[in-house]
């Protein structure tokens, strides 16, 4: 019988972006002491360029 939710396979670029996003979240939380939800909102709003730039730099 097949599983109703097959495992997801991610592209290497997606994994790198996610890893960088989590690192950015942890760093910002330590630095500012603000709630994670607020930091994630800022990252998603203003940080997309930063995440993409970090991806290119890491390759």
Secondary structure, DSSP 8 states (H G I E B T S, - for coil): ---SS------HHHHHHHHHHHHHHHHHHHHH---HHHHHHHHHHH-HHHHHHHHHHH-
